[in-house]
Amino acid sequence: MSYPSELIQLEYAPESSFAEVSTTFATYRPPLIKPIDPGGLRHDKEAPGITKQYMHGDAPYVLMGQGGSFDTTFDLRGHGATMVGSPTIDAMETLLSYVFGKISASLPASTTLTGGTATAPTTTASGTFPAGGLCSIGAIGDGAGNAQVHAIGTHSATTLNLLTGLTTTPTNGDVLRPCTNIHFHETAFGGGLTSTVPGLRFRFMTPGLQYACHGCAPTALSLTGITPGGRPQIKITWEVSRWAAVTSGTWPSSVTSDTNLPAATAGGSLFVNDVGTSTRATRTVRDLAIDITLGMQMQPAYGNVGAYQKYGSCTRLPSTIKWSWTEDADSAATAAPVLQGYGTGTTSKHILLTLSTIDSKQVSFYSPNVRVSAVPTMTSFNNIASMKFEGMAHTGGTTTNDLTASAFRMGFS
């Protein structure tokens, strides 16, 4: 009997050792946007290459190593529940942390602002928000925080020193909400960290066939739907160390999942200013992309669990993070177009993108140190005179810890 290919579910669990022997996949069932194609799994065979007595003589092919990959596509849905109160880290956030490498150890409780300035508001709570982290402030249209995401320098006593300031002085009672901070490693060999990527195991199940994949690591990702009007999503490619067709799962799956929905990319903002300048400054963009090339290297090894398993670990290497966007060209003749000045200058920029303003569905991205990598000139976008920014994200200037130093942070709130 045949069945539709979209009848497929994904279960996963973290591994305590790479590609370990285990048949449990009960950590979480992340909601897929597109069906998984198991056709990317490989168990290679090679021609025997032996001599023969007849012109078309033959022999069995040699069974070689296992490997291959599969893709998963997920909505970027924010935290999935309100950040007002005392939120805890969500299962989808934990899964994404294996891709980027690090996640908030815990989340502070939300609080309120009692005054202060646009770059240093005063809070009711004292010293609870992490340095280098992201937070969401206020409500859309309030004129100050406007429910945008902001980057934190320090939270010292009741003073919240912001790296990216508010539009104006906050009003007493404006809500300060935490973000789950998901970010790249920077201090890979210090502070108890390691460059070794934890292995994950996945089981994808249909009403018929099931496949268990062990020793999986993310080797590529792409962000889509982050331009105005889009539906933000992430596509992740997972490299597989060993796999097998199994019968251990039960269809339909009862592993914990959720149906949290994303928010459209609307109502947010793109903050851009010189590094060290926290005054709020935003760009009006027509199109935007963040292109990330994951630095991952699967490592061959002896002594693996599977008889045909080639890889025994995965090492995290530097990734490349490129910001680019298109905006309208200067409206008057000038010898110093703004974006051209970005390109000819040597001053790094810090960039914070907020996709939406809806509590529980908010997604944001921040890079504290972006080196402009091209000198823009006028081009055309949608038949409108435009200019395009391009810059590469690098380690932040504050290296107190992995969060403050991280070249790229994703905030869920």
C-alpha positions in Angstrom: 0.0 0.0 0.0 1.4 3.5 -0.9 1.0 6.6 1.3 1.8 10.3 0.8 5.4 11.4 1.4 4.3 14.3 3.6 3.2 11.7 6.2 6.5 11.8 8.1 7.6 12.8 11.6 10.9 13.6 13.1 12.0 12.7 16.6 15.4 13.5 18.2 17.5 13.1 21.3 21.0 14.3 22.2 23.8 11.7 22.4 26.0 11.3 25.5 28.7 9.9 23.1 29.0 10.4 19.4 26.7 7.9 17.5 26.1 5.9 20.7 24.0 2.8 20.7 20.5 3.9 21.8 17.0 3.4 20.5 15.4 6.3 22.5 14.3 9.4 20.5 11.9 10.9 23.0 13.4 14.4 23.7 11.2 16.3 21.2 9.4 16.1 17.9 10.1 19.4 16.1 7.3 20.5 13.7 8.6 20.2 10.2 7.6 22.7 7.4 8.7 20.4 4.6 8.9 16.6 4.5 12.3 15.0 5.0 13.8 13.2 2.0 15.6 10.0 3.2 17.1 9.7 -0.3 20.1 11.7 0.9 21.3 8.8 3.2 24.1 6.8 1.6 25.7 3.4 2.0 28.2 3.5 -0.7 29.3 0.6 -2.9 32.3 0.3 -5.2 32.9 -1.8 -8.2 35.2 -4.8 -7.4 37.7 -3.9 -10.1 39.1 -7.4 -10.3 40.4 -9.2 -13.3 38.1 -11.5 -15.2 38.1 -14.3 -17.8 35.2 -13.2 -19.8 34.6 -9.8 -21.4 31.6 -9.0 -19.2 32.4 -11.1 -16.2 31.3 -9.7 -12.9 31.7 -10.0 -9.1 29.8 -8.5 -6.1 30.3 -4.8 -5.4 32.2 -3.9 -2.3 30.1 -2.5 0.5 31.7 0.7 1.8 31.0 3.3 4.5 27.7 4.9 5.5 27.0 8.7 5.5 24.9 11.2 3.6 22.7 14.0 4.9 19.1 15.2 5.2 17.5 18.6 5.4 15.0 20.0 7.9 13.0 23.2 7.5 11.5 24.9 10.6 9.6 28.1 11.2 11.5 30.7 13.3 8.6 31.2 15.7 10.2 33.0 18.6 9.8 31.7 22.1 6.4 30.2 21.6 4.9 31.5 24.9 4.8 34.9 26.5 8.0 36.3 27.9 6.1 38.2 30.6 6.7 36.4 33.9 9.4 33.8 34.5 9.9 32.0 31.2 12.0 28.9 30.7 14.0 27.7 27.6 11.8 26.1 25.0 12.5 22.7 23.3 12.9 24.2 19.9 15.3 26.7 21.2 17.4 23.9 22.7 17.5 22.1 19.3 18.6 25.2 17.5 21.4 25.7 20.1 23.1 22.6 18.8 23.3 24.3 15.4 24.8 27.6 16.6 26.7 26.1 19.6 25.5 28.1 22.7 22.3 29.1 24.4 21.3 31.1 27.5 21.9 29.2 30.7 18.6 30.5 32.1 16.2 33.3 31.5 15.6 36.3 33.9 12.1 37.2 34.8 10.5 40.1 33.0 10.4 43.4 34.8 9.4 47.0 34.2 11.2 50.3 33.5 10.8 53.2 36.0 12.5 55.9 34.0 16.1 56.7 33.1 17.3 57.6 29.7 17.0 56.2 26.2 20.4 54.5 26.4 20.3 53.7 30.2 16.8 53.1 31.4 16.1 52.3 35.0 14.6 48.9 35.9 12.6 47.6 38.8 14.7 44.5 39.0 18.4 44.8 39.8 21.2 43.2 37.8 19.2 40.3 36.4 19.7 40.6 32.6 23.0 39.2 31.1 25.7 41.4 29.6 25.7 41.0 25.8 22.2 39.5 25.8 19.1 40.7 23.9 15.9 42.0 25.4 12.5 43.3 24.2 11.2 46.6 25.5 7.7 48.2 25.6 4.8 47.9 23.2 4.5 48.8 19.5 3.6 52.5 19.1 4.7 53.6 22.6 7.3 55.9 21.2 10.2 54.6 23.3 10.9 50.8 23.1 8.2 50.2 20.6 8.4 46.4 21.3 11.7 46.3 19.5 14.7 44.1 20.5 17.7 45.8 22.1 21.2 44.7 22.9 22.5 45.0 26.5 25.9 46.3 27.5 25.4 45.6 31.3 22.7 45.5 33.8 24.3 47.1 36.8 22.1 47.5 39.9 18.9 49.0 38.3 20.6 50.7 35.3 20.2 48.8 32.1 23.0 50.1 29.9 22.0 49.5 26.3 24.3 49.0 23.3 21.3 49.9 21.0 19.2 52.6 22.6 15.5 53.4 22.7 13.9 56.0 20.5 13.3 58.3 23.6 13.1 58.2 27.4 10.9 55.3 28.5 7.7 55.7 30.4 7.3 54.3 33.9 5.8 50.8 33.6 7.2 49.9 30.2 7.7 46.1 30.2 11.2 44.7 29.8 11.1 41.1 28.5 14.0 38.7 28.3 15.1 36.9 25.1 16.5 33.4 24.8 20.0 34.1 23.4 21.3 31.5 20.9 24.8 32.3 19.6 28.1 31.1 18.2 31.1 30.0 20.2 34.0 32.5 20.3 36.2 31.3 23.3 36.1 27.8 22.0 39.0 26.4 24.1 38.6 28.5 27.2 36.2 28.6 30.2 35.4 24.9 30.0 34.1 25.1 26.4 35.1 22.7 23.7 35.1 22.8 19.9 33.7 19.3 19.7 30.1 19.3 18.5 27.7 17.1 20.5 26.1 14.4 18.4 22.4 14.1 17.9 20.3 11.1 16.8 17.1 11.4 14.8 14.4 9.0 13.8 12.1 9.9 10.9 9.0 7.8 10.7 6.2 7.3 8.1 3.3 4.9 8.3 5.6 2.4 6.7 9.4 2.8 6.7 11.4 4.3 9.6 15.1 5.4 9.7 17.3 5.9 12.7 20.3 8.3 12.1 23.1 8.5 14.7 26.1 10.8 15.1 24.3 13.7 13.3 25.8 17.2 13.2 24.6 20.4 11.4 26.8 21.3 8.5 24.8 24.0 6.7 22.0 26.4 7.3 20.1 29.1 5.5 17.7 31.8 6.8 14.7 32.8 4.6 11.7 35.0 5.1 13.5 37.7 7.0 12.9 40.4 4.4 9.8 42.6 4.9 6.6 40.6 4.5 8.3 37.2 4.8 7.7 34.1 6.9 11.0 33.6 8.8 12.3 30.0 8.5 15.6 28.1 8.9 16.8 25.2 6.8 19.4 23.0 8.4 21.4 20.3 6.7 22.4 17.4 9.0 25.4 15.1 8.2 24.9 11.5 9.3 27.5 9.1 10.6 25.5 5.9 10.6 21.9 5.0 9.9 19.6 2.0 9.6 16.0 1.1 8.7 14.3 0.3 12.0 11.0 -0.9 13.5 11.4 0.6 17.0 9.1 3.6 16.6 5.3 3.8 16.9 3.2 5.6 14.3 1.7 8.1 14.9 4.4 9.4 17.2 3.4 10.4 20.8 6.7 12.2 21.4 6.2 15.8 22.8 5.7 18.4 20.1 4.0 21.8 19.7 2.1 23.8 17.1 3.5 27.3 17.8 3.1 29.6 14.8 5.5 32.3 13.6 4.8 35.9 13.1 5.3 37.6 9.7 8.3 39.8 9.2 6.6 43.2 9.9 6.7 46.0 12.4 10.3 45.4 13.3 13.4 47.5 12.5 17.1 47.4 11.4 19.3 49.3 13.8 22.7 50.3 12.4 25.3 52.5 14.0 29.0 52.8 14.6 30.4 50.3 17.2 30.3 52.0 20.5 27.5 54.4 19.6 24.2 53.4 21.2 22.0 56.2 19.9 19.1 54.7 18.0 19.6 54.9 14.3 17.6 52.7 11.8 17.8 52.1 8.1 14.8 51.7 5.7 15.5 48.6 3.8 13.7 46.9 0.9 15.5 43.6 0.9 17.8 41.9 3.4 19.8 38.7 3.8 22.0 37.0 6.4 24.1 34.4 4.8 25.8 32.0 7.2 28.3 29.3 6.2 28.7 26.9 9.1 32.2 25.9 10.1 31.8 22.2 10.7 34.2 19.4 10.0 33.1 15.7 10.4 36.2 13.8 11.6 37.0 10.2 10.5 38.1 7.8 13.2 38.8 4.2 14.2 36.8 2.5 16.9 33.4 3.6 16.0 30.1 2.0 17.0 28.9 1.0 13.6 30.6 -1.5 11.3 30.3 0.9 8.4 30.7 4.1 10.3 33.4 6.4 9.0 33.0 9.5 11.2 33.7 9.5 15.0 33.2 13.2 15.9 32.6 16.6 14.5 34.6 19.8 15.2 33.3 23.3 15.1 35.4 25.7 13.0 35.0 29.4 12.4 31.8 30.3 10.5 31.3 33.1 8.1 28.3 35.5 8.6 27.5 38.0 5.9 24.9 40.8 6.3 23.5 42.4 3.1 20.6 44.7 2.4 19.2 47.0 -0.3 17.9 50.5 0.4 16.8 53.5 -1.7 19.7 55.5 -3.1 20.3 59.0 -1.8 17.5 61.3 -3.0 19.8 64.3 -3.9 23.1 64.7 -5.6 25.9 64.3 -3.1 29.6 63.7 -3.1 29.2 61.5 0.0 26.4 58.9 -0.3 25.7 57.4 3.1 26.3 53.8 2.3 29.3 54.6 0.1 30.8 56.3 3.1 30.2 53.1 5.1 32.3 51.3 2.5 35.2 53.8 2.1 35.5 54.2 5.9 37.1 51.8 8.4 34.6 52.1 11.2 32.8 48.8 12.2 29.1 48.8 12.5 26.9 47.0 15.0 23.6 45.7 13.5 20.4 44.6 15.2 17.5 43.2 13.2 14.0 42.8 14.8 11.6 40.9 12.6 8.3 41.5 14.5 6.9 43.0 17.6 4.6 40.2 18.9 5.4 38.8 22.3 6.0 35.0 22.1 6.7 35.1 18.3 9.5 37.6 18.2 12.8 36.8 16.4 15.9 39.0 16.3 19.5 38.9 15.2 22.5 41.0 16.4 26.1 41.3 15.3 28.3 43.6 17.5 31.1 44.0 15.0 30.5 44.1 11.3 33.3 45.0 8.9 32.0 46.6 5.7 33.3 44.4 2.9 32.3 46.4 -0.2 31.9 50.0 -1.4 28.3 50.3 -2.6 27.4 52.1 -5.8 24.0 52.8 -7.2 22.1 49.9 -8.6 18.4 49.0 -9.3 16.0 47.1 -7.1 12.4 46.7 -8.2 13.2 49.3 -10.9 14.1 51.8 -8.1 17.5 53.5 -7.8 19.1 51.7 -4.8 22.3 50.9 -3.0 23.4 47.6 -1.4 25.3 47.2 1.9 27.6 44.1 2.4 29.5 43.4 5.6 31.0 40.5 7.5 30.4 39.8 11.2 33.4 39.2 13.5 34.1 38.7 17.2 32.7 41.5 19.4 35.0 43.9 21.2 33.9 42.9 24.7 35.3 39.4 25.3 34.2 38.9 28.9 32.5 35.7 28.0 31.1 33.8 25.0 27.9 35.8 24.8 29.5 39.3 24.9 32.1 38.2 22.3 29.8 36.3 20.0 29.8 37.5 16.4 26.2 36.6 15.9 23.3 36.3 18.3 19.7 35.1 17.7 17.1 36.2 20.1 13.7 34.5 20.7 11.1 36.4 22.7 
